[in-house]
């Protein structure tokens, strides 16, 4: 977003390591068809090439029937909502 985002600096990869990113259509989403279309877009070669140019790995579609985990990070400020 030119003019709206200012890059202050880059974190060296030896400090931060890999940053995983995941995308999914959430059960009960208001527009699951749009979510599935977005996931399909992320797997297209042109988009994959952009991710690689930004030093990310190419996205991988999970194997059919594979299970995933949901990690919920709750801190002291989230005690009441996390009960």
DSSP file (Angstrom, degrees, kcal/mol; ACC not computed):
  #  RESIDUE AA STRUCTURE BP1 BP2  ACC     N-H-->O    O-->H-N    N-H-->O    O-->H-N    TCO  KAPPA ALPHA  PHI   PSI    X-CA   Y-CA   Z-CA
    1    1 A X    >>        0   0    0      0, 0.0     3,-2.4     0, 0.0     4,-1.7   0.000 360.0 360.0 360.0  82.9    0.0    0.0    0.0
    2    2 A X  T 34  +     0   0    0      1,-0.3     4,-0.1     2,-0.2     0, 0.0  -0.226 360.0  12.0 -54.6 133.9    2.3    2.8   -1.3
    3    3 A X  T 34 S+     0   0    0      2,-0.4    -1,-0.3     1,-0.1     3,-0.1   0.246 123.7  64.8  84.5 -13.6    2.0    5.9    0.9
    4    4 A X  T <4 S+     0   0    0     -3,-2.4     2,-0.5     1,-0.2    -2,-0.2   0.642  96.7  51.1-112.6 -23.2    0.1    4.1    3.6
    5    5 A X     <  -     0   0    0     -4,-1.7     2,-0.5     2,-0.0    -2,-0.4  -0.969  65.0-161.7-121.1 131.3    2.6    1.6    4.9
    6    6 A X        -     0   0    0     -2,-0.5     2,-0.6    -3,-0.1    -4,-0.0  -0.953  14.7-139.4-115.5 121.2    6.2    2.5    5.9
    7    7 A X        -     0   0    0     -2,-0.5     3,-0.1     1,-0.2    -2,-0.0  -0.670  19.1-177.6 -77.6 118.8    8.8   -0.2    6.1
    8    8 A X        -     0   0    0     -2,-0.6     2,-0.3     1,-0.4    -1,-0.2   0.751  58.3 -51.0 -89.6 -26.3   10.9    0.5    9.1
    9    9 A X        -     0   0    0      2,-0.0     2,-0.4     0, 0.0    -1,-0.4  -0.905  51.8 -97.7 166.7 167.7   13.3   -2.3    8.7
   10   10 A X        -     0   0    0     -2,-0.3     2,-0.5    -3,-0.1    -3,-0.0  -0.886  29.3-127.9-110.6 140.6   13.7   -6.0    8.1
   11   11 A X        -     0   0    0     -2,-0.4     2,-0.1     1,-0.1    -2,-0.0  -0.739  34.0-111.1 -83.8 131.0   14.4   -8.6   10.8
   12   12 A X    >>  -     0   0    0     -2,-0.5     3,-1.8     1,-0.1     4,-1.7  -0.376  19.9-129.8 -62.3 137.1   17.3  -10.8   10.0
   13   13 A X  H 3> S+     0   0    0      1,-0.3     4,-2.5     2,-0.2    -1,-0.1   0.784 105.6  64.2 -61.8 -27.8   16.2  -14.4    9.3
   14   14 A X  H 34 S+     0   0    0      1,-0.2    -1,-0.3     2,-0.2    -2,-0.1   0.706 107.9  43.2 -69.9 -16.4   18.8  -15.8   11.7
   15   15 A X  H <4 S+     0   0    0     -3,-1.8    -2,-0.2     2,-0.1    -1,-0.2   0.870 126.4  26.8 -90.5 -45.7   16.9  -14.0   14.5
   16   16 A X  H  < S-     0   0    0     -4,-1.7    -2,-0.2     1,-0.2    -3,-0.2   0.722  85.9-167.2 -94.9 -22.0   13.3  -14.8   13.6
   17   17 A X     <  -     0   0    0     -4,-2.5     2,-0.2    -5,-0.3    -1,-0.2  -0.270  51.8 -14.2  65.2-156.5   13.6  -18.0   11.6
   18   18 A X        -     0   0    0      1,-0.0     2,-0.6    38,-0.0    38,-0.1  -0.531  56.8-153.3 -81.0 145.0   10.7  -19.2    9.7
   19   19 A X        -     0   0    0     -2,-0.2     2,-0.1     2,-0.0    -2,-0.1  -0.940  17.0-144.1-117.3 106.4    7.2  -17.7   10.2
   20   20 A X        -     0   0    0     -2,-0.6     2,-0.4    36,-0.0    36,-0.0  -0.410  14.0-165.8 -72.4 146.1    4.5  -20.3    9.3
   21   21 A X        -     0   0    0     -2,-0.1     2,-0.3     2,-0.0    -2,-0.0  -0.995   5.2-173.9-130.7 138.6    1.3  -19.0    7.7
   22   22 A X        -     0   0    0     -2,-0.4     2,-0.4    37,-0.0    37,-0.0  -0.948   7.2-164.7-132.0 152.4   -1.9  -21.0    7.3
   23   23 A X        +     0   0    0     -2,-0.3     2,-0.3     2,-0.0    -2,-0.0  -0.996  17.8 156.2-136.2 142.0   -5.2  -20.4    5.6
   24   24 A X        -     0   0    0     -2,-0.4     2,-0.6     2,-0.0    -2,-0.0  -0.987  44.2-110.2-157.8 157.9   -8.5  -22.2    6.0
   25   25 A X        -     0   0    0     -2,-0.3     2,-0.3     4,-0.0     7,-0.1  -0.876  42.0-133.4 -92.4 121.4  -12.2  -21.8    5.6
   26   26 A X    >   -     0   0    0     -2,-0.6     3,-2.0     1,-0.1     9,-0.1  -0.562  22.8-104.2 -81.1 135.5  -13.6  -21.6    9.1
   27   27 A X  T 3  S+     0   0    0     -2,-0.3    -1,-0.1     1,-0.3     0, 0.0  -0.343 109.7  21.9 -56.7 130.5  -16.7  -23.7    9.9
   28   28 A X  T 3  S+     0   0    0      1,-0.2    -1,-0.3    -3,-0.0    -2,-0.1   0.562  86.4 163.5  85.8   9.2  -19.7  -21.5   10.0
   29   29 A X    X   -     0   0    0     -3,-2.0     3,-0.6     1,-0.1    -1,-0.2  -0.273  45.9-125.3 -60.2 147.2  -18.1  -18.8    7.8
   30   30 A X  T 3  S+     0   0    0      1,-0.3     2,-0.2     2,-0.1    -1,-0.1   0.829 104.4  21.0 -64.0 -32.8  -20.5  -16.2    6.4
   31   31 A X  T 3>  +     0   0    0      1,-0.1     4,-1.7     2,-0.1     3,-0.4  -0.599  67.1 166.0-137.7  74.8  -19.2  -16.9    2.8
   32   32 A X  H <> S+     0   0    0     -3,-0.6     4,-2.5     1,-0.2     5,-0.2   0.812  77.0  60.2 -64.0 -29.4  -17.5  -20.3    2.6
   33   33 A X  H  > S+     0   0    0      2,-0.2     4,-2.1     1,-0.2    -1,-0.2   0.914 105.9  47.4 -64.1 -41.2  -17.5  -20.2   -1.2
   34   34 A X  H  > S+     0   0    0     -3,-0.4     4,-2.2     2,-0.2    -1,-0.2   0.883 111.1  52.6 -65.5 -37.7  -15.4  -17.0   -1.2
   35   35 A X  H  X S+     0   0    0     -4,-1.7     4,-2.2     2,-0.2    -2,-0.2   0.919 109.8  47.1 -63.0 -44.0  -13.1  -18.6    1.3
   36   36 A X  H  X S+     0   0    0     -4,-2.5     4,-2.3     2,-0.2    -2,-0.2   0.877 110.8  52.7 -65.9 -36.7  -12.6  -21.7   -0.8
   37   37 A X  H  X S+     0   0    0     -4,-2.1     4,-2.1     2,-0.2    -2,-0.2   0.897 109.1  49.9 -64.5 -39.1  -12.0  -19.5   -3.9
   38   38 A X  H  X S+     0   0    0     -4,-2.2     4,-2.1     2,-0.2    -2,-0.2   0.908 109.6  50.7 -65.6 -41.5   -9.3  -17.6   -1.9
   39   39 A X  H  X S+     0   0    0     -4,-2.2     4,-0.9     1,-0.2    -2,-0.2   0.904 109.9  50.4 -62.3 -40.3   -7.6  -20.8   -0.9
   40   40 A X  H >< S+     0   0    0     -4,-2.3     3,-0.7     1,-0.2     4,-0.4   0.894 108.0  53.8 -63.6 -39.2   -7.6  -21.9   -4.5
   41   41 A X  H >< S+     0   0    0     -4,-2.1     3,-1.5     1,-0.2     6,-0.3   0.905 102.6  57.4 -60.8 -42.1   -6.1  -18.6   -5.5
   42   42 A X  H 3< S+     0   0    0     -4,-2.1    17,-0.3     1,-0.3    -1,-0.2   0.762 105.2  52.1 -61.2 -24.5   -3.2  -19.1   -3.0
   43   43 A X  T << S+     0   0    0     -4,-0.9    -1,-0.3    -3,-0.7    -2,-0.2   0.509  83.5 112.5 -91.2  -5.1   -2.3  -22.4   -4.7
   44   44 A X  S <> S-     0   0    0     -3,-1.5     4,-2.6    -4,-0.4     3,-0.2  -0.376  76.8-119.6 -69.4 148.0   -2.1  -20.9   -8.2
   45   45 A X  H  > S+     0   0    0      1,-0.2     4,-2.5     2,-0.2     5,-0.2   0.870 110.9  54.4 -56.9 -41.7    1.4  -20.8   -9.8
   46   46 A X  H  > S+     0   0    0      1,-0.2     4,-1.6     2,-0.2    -1,-0.2   0.914 112.1  43.9 -61.2 -42.1    1.5  -17.0  -10.2
   47   47 A X  H  > S+     0   0    0     -6,-0.3     4,-2.4    -3,-0.2    -1,-0.2   0.899 111.7  53.6 -69.4 -40.3    0.7  -16.5   -6.5
   48   48 A X  H  X S+     0   0    0     -4,-2.6     4,-2.4     1,-0.2    -2,-0.2   0.891 106.4  53.3 -60.1 -39.6    3.2  -19.2   -5.5
   49   49 A X  H  X S+     0   0    0     -4,-2.5     4,-2.2     2,-0.2    -1,-0.2   0.893 107.5  51.1 -62.6 -39.8    5.9  -17.4   -7.5
   50   50 A X  H  X S+     0   0    0     -4,-1.6     4,-1.4     2,-0.2    -2,-0.2   0.936 109.1  50.5 -62.9 -46.4    5.1  -14.2   -5.6
   51   51 A X  H  <>S+     0   0    0     -4,-2.4     5,-2.6     1,-0.2     3,-0.5   0.920 110.3  50.2 -57.7 -43.7    5.5  -16.0   -2.3
   52   52 A X  H ><5S+     0   0    0     -4,-2.4     3,-2.0     1,-0.2    -1,-0.2   0.890 105.6  55.9 -63.3 -38.4    8.8  -17.5   -3.4
   53   53 A X  H 3<5S+     0   0    0     -4,-2.2    -1,-0.2     1,-0.3    -2,-0.2   0.796 106.1  52.0 -62.7 -26.7   10.0  -14.0   -4.4
   54   54 A X  T 3<5S-     0   0    0     -4,-1.4    -1,-0.3    -3,-0.5    -2,-0.2   0.269 125.6-105.8 -91.3  10.7    9.2  -12.9   -0.8
   55   55 A X  T < 5S+     0   0    0     -3,-2.0     2,-0.3     1,-0.3    -3,-0.2   0.731  77.6 132.8  72.4  25.8   11.3  -15.9    0.4
   56   56 A X      < -     0   0    0     -5,-2.6    -1,-0.3    -6,-0.2     2,-0.1  -0.711  60.2-108.4 -96.9 157.0    8.4  -18.0    1.6
   57   57 A X        -     0   0    0     -2,-0.3     2,-0.1     1,-0.1     3,-0.1  -0.460  44.5 -90.7 -75.4 157.3    8.1  -21.7    0.7
   58   58 A X        -     0   0    0     -2,-0.1    -1,-0.1     1,-0.1   -15,-0.1  -0.431  50.4-102.1 -66.6 144.2    5.4  -22.7   -1.8
   59   59 A X        -     0   0    0    -17,-0.3     2,-0.5    -2,-0.1    -1,-0.1  -0.340  33.0-149.0 -67.4 148.5    2.1  -23.5   -0.3
   60   60 A X        -     0   0    0     -3,-0.1     2,-0.4    -2,-0.0    -1,-0.0  -0.979   9.3-133.9-122.5 132.1    1.2  -27.1    0.1
   61   61 A X        -     0   0    0     -2,-0.5     3,-0.1     1,-0.1     0, 0.0  -0.698  34.2-112.9 -81.0 132.1   -2.3  -28.5    0.0
   62   62 A X        -     0   0    0     -2,-0.4     3,-0.1     1,-0.1    -1,-0.1  -0.281  36.5 -95.5 -65.3 151.7   -2.9  -30.9    2.9
   63   63 A X    >   -     0   0    0      1,-0.1     3,-2.2     4,-0.1    -1,-0.1  -0.347  53.0 -87.6 -63.4 146.4   -3.5  -34.5    2.1
   64   64 A X  T 3  S+     0   0    0      1,-0.3    -1,-0.1    -3,-0.1     3,-0.1  -0.311 114.0  12.3 -57.6 131.5   -7.1  -35.5    1.8
   65   65 A X  T 3  S+     0   0    0      1,-0.3    -1,-0.3    -3,-0.1    -2,-0.1   0.507  91.6 147.4  79.6   3.8   -8.5  -36.5    5.2
   66   66 A X    <   -     0   0    0     -3,-2.2     2,-0.3     1,-0.1    -1,-0.3  -0.393  42.6-130.7 -72.5 151.9   -5.5  -35.1    7.1
   67   67 A X        -     0   0    0     -3,-0.1     2,-0.3    -2,-0.1    -4,-0.1  -0.753  19.2-160.4-101.3 149.2   -6.1  -33.7   10.5
   68   68 A X        -     0   0    0     -2,-0.3     2,-0.4    -6,-0.0     0, 0.0  -0.839  11.8-127.8-123.5 164.3   -4.9  -30.4   11.6
   69   69 A X        -     0   0    0     -2,-0.3     2,-0.5     2,-0.0     0, 0.0  -0.856   8.9-145.1-111.4 147.8   -4.3  -28.8   15.0
   70   70 A X        -     0   0    0     -2,-0.4     2,-0.5     2,-0.0    -2,-0.0  -0.966  14.0-157.0-111.1 122.0   -5.6  -25.5   16.3
   71   71 A X        -     0   0    0     -2,-0.5     2,-0.6     2,-0.0    -2,-0.0  -0.870   5.0-166.1-101.4 129.3   -3.2  -23.8   18.7
   72   72 A X        -     0   0    0     -2,-0.5     2,-0.7     2,-0.0    -2,-0.0  -0.957   3.8-160.4-118.2 113.3   -4.8  -21.3   21.1
   73   73 A X        -     0   0    0     -2,-0.6     2,-0.5     2,-0.0    -2,-0.0  -0.843  13.7-177.5 -98.0 113.0   -2.3  -18.9   22.8
   74   74 A X        -     0   0    0     -2,-0.7     2,-0.2     8,-0.0    -2,-0.0  -0.937   0.5-175.2-115.3 130.1   -3.9  -17.4   25.9
   75   75 A X    >   -     0   0    0     -2,-0.5     3,-2.0     1,-0.0     4,-0.2  -0.513  47.1 -83.0-111.9-177.3   -2.1  -14.9   28.1
   76   76 A X  G >  S+     0   0    0      1,-0.3     3,-1.1     2,-0.2     4,-0.2   0.831 127.0  57.3 -57.3 -34.5   -3.0  -13.2   31.3
   77   77 A X  G 3  S+     0   0    0      1,-0.2    -1,-0.3     2,-0.1     4,-0.2   0.598 105.8  51.1 -74.0  -9.9   -5.0  -10.6   29.5
   78   78 A X  G <> S+     0   0    0     -3,-2.0     4,-2.1     1,-0.1    -1,-0.2   0.254  73.5 112.6-108.8  11.2   -7.3  -13.3   28.0
   79   79 A X  H <> S+     0   0    0     -3,-1.1     4,-0.5     1,-0.2    -1,-0.1   0.909  78.4  44.8 -54.7 -50.2   -8.1  -15.2   31.2
   80   80 A X  H >4 S+     0   0    0     -4,-0.2     3,-1.2     1,-0.2    -1,-0.2   0.951 117.3  42.3 -64.0 -50.1  -11.8  -14.4   31.2
   81   81 A X  H 34 S+     0   0    0      1,-0.2    -1,-0.2    -4,-0.2    -2,-0.2   0.770 110.8  58.8 -67.7 -21.6  -12.6  -15.0   27.5
   82   82 A X  H 3<        0   0    0     -4,-2.1    -1,-0.2     1,-0.2    -2,-0.2   0.514 360.0 360.0 -85.8  -4.1  -10.5  -18.2   27.5
   83   83 A X    <<        0   0    0     -3,-1.2    -1,-0.2    -4,-0.5    -2,-0.1   0.507 360.0 360.0 -66.4 360.0  -12.5  -20.0   30.2
